[in-house]
Amino acid sequence: MTSGAEARDDHGHPTARPSAYPVEEIAAAWRRERPGTPVSSIGIVTPIWRLAKLLGDDRRRVLNRAGMDPATLDLLSVLRRGGPPYTLSTRELSRRSMITAGAISQRVARAERDGLVTRRPGEGRPRTVLVELTLAGHHLVESTVDQVLGREAELIDALTPEQQEQLAGLLRTLLQDVQHRLGDDRITQVGED
């Protein structure tokens, strides 16, 4: 290409050099092609989706090296955060994990098969099932949570502690409002129904 010549696409539109942060390009292209189209969300939603993908993929790699999957980490973490004796009902696990009873049942069955939890009937309530963290499950969640949270702390250390706190507050506000608007307060893994 000669100097001063502007690159053009197949339709004769000028093409821009690839950007390291193409979000502004996406918004500018929509403004150019469809004037009046609301594009203010692009600068927020697009980076959130890209971050969710990058962070989710990285978390899966860390968990894979630790021999765990995201659903099992969630289950064991909820039990561990519950404190001694690290036992919760399936109903409480479902509430704290913000997933359905059926999904909890599947997670518990898988973790029980792997020797990470045990199940037993609740006392005095015929349909209550209690799930308890085993010693193996306790050791696994202890080592894995340090790996996961340590790695994620590394990934956000470009922000100062003050910026992290500010971003956490803004994201909390946005998440709560979007959940309210959509009538959906569940939190699931990225891309999970």
C-alpha positions in Angstrom: 0.0 0.0 0.0 1.4 3.4 -0.8 1.6 6.1 1.8 -1.4 8.4 2.0 -3.7 5.8 0.5 -6.6 4.9 2.7 -7.6 1.3 3.0 -11.2 0.5 1.9 -13.4 -2.6 2.4 -15.4 -4.4 -0.3 -18.1 -1.7 -0.2 -15.7 1.2 -0.5 -15.9 2.3 3.2 -12.7 3.4 4.8 -11.3 0.7 7.1 -9.5 1.6 10.3 -6.4 0.0 11.6 -7.2 -2.8 14.2 -7.4 -1.4 17.6 -6.2 -3.0 20.9 -9.6 -1.9 22.3 -12.2 -2.1 19.5 -15.2 -1.1 21.7 -15.1 2.5 20.5 -14.8 1.3 16.9 -17.9 -0.9 17.3 -19.9 2.1 18.7 -18.6 4.4 16.0 -19.5 2.0 13.2 -23.1 1.6 14.5 -23.4 5.4 14.8 -22.1 5.8 11.2 -24.3 3.0 9.8 -27.4 3.5 11.9 -27.5 7.1 13.2 -29.8 7.3 16.2 -29.2 3.7 17.3 -28.5 3.8 21.1 -24.8 2.7 21.5 -24.1 3.9 25.0 -24.3 0.3 26.4 -21.6 -1.0 24.1 -18.8 0.6 26.2 -20.1 -1.2 29.3 -21.7 -4.4 28.1 -19.1 -5.5 25.5 -16.2 -5.3 28.0 -18.2 -7.1 30.6 -19.0 -9.9 28.2 -15.3 -10.1 27.1 -14.1 -10.1 30.7 -16.6 -12.7 31.7 -15.3 -15.0 28.9 -11.7 -14.3 29.7 -12.1 -14.8 33.5 -14.4 -17.8 33.0 -11.9 -19.5 30.7 -9.0 -18.7 33.0 -10.9 -20.0 36.1 -11.7 -23.2 34.3 -8.0 -23.7 33.5 -7.0 -23.1 37.1 -9.7 -25.5 38.3 -8.7 -28.1 35.7 -5.2 -28.1 37.0 -6.6 -28.5 40.5 -8.8 -31.4 39.3 -12.1 -29.6 39.9 -14.9 -28.1 37.9 -16.8 -24.8 38.6 -20.0 -26.5 39.9 -18.0 -28.6 42.4 -16.1 -25.6 43.6 -19.3 -23.7 44.1 -20.8 -26.6 46.1 -17.7 -27.1 48.3 -17.2 -23.4 48.8 -20.8 -22.9 50.0 -20.4 -25.7 52.5 -17.0 -24.4 53.6 -18.2 -20.9 54.1 -21.0 -22.2 56.2 -18.6 -22.9 59.0 -18.4 -26.0 61.2 -19.7 -28.6 61.0 -19.7 -27.8 57.3 -23.2 -29.3 56.9 -26.2 -27.7 55.1 -29.6 -29.0 53.9 -30.0 -29.3 50.1 -32.6 -26.6 50.3 -30.1 -24.2 52.0 -27.4 -25.2 49.4 -29.9 -24.3 46.6 -30.7 -21.0 48.2 -27.1 -20.0 48.9 -25.9 -21.2 45.4 -28.8 -19.5 43.7 -29.5 -22.5 41.6 -32.4 -25.0 41.4 -32.9 -28.0 43.7 -32.4 -30.3 40.7 -29.0 -28.7 39.9 -27.9 -29.0 43.6 -29.0 -32.7 43.6 -26.8 -33.3 40.5 -23.8 -31.5 42.1 -24.2 -33.3 45.4 -24.4 -36.7 43.7 -21.2 -36.1 41.7 -19.4 -34.8 44.8 -20.6 -37.7 46.9 -19.4 -40.2 44.2 -16.0 -38.4 44.3 -15.9 -38.7 48.2 -16.0 -34.9 48.7 -19.4 -34.9 50.5 -21.8 -37.2 52.3 -25.5 -37.2 52.4 -27.9 -38.2 55.2 -31.5 -37.7 56.1 -32.3 -34.7 58.3 -33.5 -35.4 61.8 -37.2 -34.9 62.5 -37.9 -33.8 58.9 -38.6 -36.7 56.6 -37.8 -35.0 53.3 -34.8 -33.0 54.5 -31.4 -34.1 53.2 -28.2 -32.9 54.9 -25.0 -32.6 52.9 -21.7 -32.6 54.8 -18.2 -31.8 53.6 -15.8 -34.7 54.0 -12.2 -34.3 55.0 -11.1 -34.9 51.4 -13.6 -32.2 50.3 -12.4 -29.8 52.9 -8.7 -30.3 51.8 -9.7 -29.8 48.2 -11.7 -26.7 48.6 -9.0 -25.2 50.9 -6.2 -25.6 48.3 -8.4 -24.8 45.3 -9.9 -21.6 46.7 -6.5 -20.1 47.3 -5.4 -20.9 43.7 -8.6 -19.5 42.2 -8.8 -16.3 44.3 -5.1 -15.7 44.2 -5.1 -15.9 40.4 -8.1 -13.6 40.1 -6.5 -11.1 42.4 -3.5 -11.1 40.1 -5.8 -10.5 37.1 -7.3 -7.4 38.6 -4.2 -5.9 40.2 -3.9 -3.3 37.4 -6.6 -1.4 39.4 -5.7 0.3 42.7 -7.5 -0.9 45.8 -9.7 2.2 45.6 -10.5 1.5 42.0 -11.4 -2.1 42.8 -13.7 -1.0 45.6 -15.3 1.6 43.3 -15.8 -0.9 40.4 -17.2 -3.5 42.8 -19.8 -0.9 44.0 -20.7 0.1 40.5 -21.0 -3.5 39.4 -23.2 -4.4 42.4 -25.5 -1.5 41.6 -25.7 -2.5 37.9 -26.2 -6.2 38.7 -29.0 -5.5 41.2 -30.8 -3.1 38.9 -30.6 -5.5 35.9 -31.7 -8.4 38.0 -34.7 -6.3 39.2 -35.6 -5.2 35.7 -35.4 -8.8 34.4 -37.1 -10.3 37.4 -34.2 -12.8 37.8 -32.0 -12.9 40.8 -30.2 -16.1 40.0 -26.4 -16.1 39.6 -25.1 -18.8 37.3 -21.9 -19.7 35.6 -21.2 -17.6 32.4 -23.2 -19.1 29.5 -25.1 -21.5 31.8 -28.9 -21.5 31.8 
